[in-house]
Amino acid sequence: MERRQGCLEGLFELLLLNVLFDWLQRRFGFGRGCSCTGCGCGLVLTILFIVLFVSTCMGTDWTRLW
């Protein structure tokens, strides 16, 4: 049987993903360093965030609370 995370686990994972994304954007994201580096790292972080966000939302059973 495939184990899927529940609603609270999914919300907690999204919270941690958001905190990590904000910290990485402040350190390496848009507007940091020279313009090419900040834009490149910011774009990579944004794409990575979107992929992890979608995988978390699709892998979560939103009807199960624990």
C-alpha positions in Angstrom: 0.0 0.0 0.0 1.3 3.5 -0.9 1.6 5.8 2.1 0.5 9.3 1.5 0.9 12.2 3.9 -2.1 13.8 5.5 -3.4 17.3 5.6 -1.4 18.6 8.6 1.9 17.0 7.3 1.3 18.6 3.9 0.6 22.0 5.4 3.7 21.8 7.7 5.9 20.8 4.7 4.5 23.7 2.7 5.3 26.0 5.6 8.9 24.7 5.8 9.2 25.0 2.0 8.1 28.7 2.2 10.5 29.6 5.0 13.4 27.9 3.2 12.5 29.6 -0.1 12.3 33.1 1.6 15.7 32.5 3.3 17.3 31.4 0.0 15.8 34.3 -1.9 17.2 36.8 0.6 20.6 35.1 0.4 21.0 34.2 -3.3 17.8 35.4 -5.1 16.8 38.3 -7.3 18.9 41.5 -6.7 21.8 39.8 -5.0 25.3 39.9 -6.2 25.9 40.9 -9.8 22.8 41.1 -11.9 23.4 37.9 -13.8 24.0 35.8 -10.7 21.0 37.1 -8.8 18.7 36.6 -11.8 20.0 33.1 -12.5 19.9 31.9 -9.0 16.5 33.5 -8.4 15.1 31.8 -11.5 16.5 28.4 -10.5 15.1 28.8 -6.9 11.7 29.8 -8.3 11.5 26.8 -10.6 12.7 24.5 -7.8 10.1 25.9 -5.4 7.3 25.4 -8.0 8.3 21.8 -8.6 8.5 21.0 -4.8 5.2 22.8 -4.2 3.3 20.9 -6.9 4.8 17.6 -5.8 3.7 18.3 -2.2 0.2 19.3 -3.2 -0.2 16.3 -5.5 1.2 13.8 -3.0 -1.0 14.9 0.0 -4.2 13.3 1.0 -6.1 16.4 2.0 -9.0 14.4 3.6 -6.7 12.7 6.2 -5.9 14.9 9.2 -3.0 13.0 10.7 
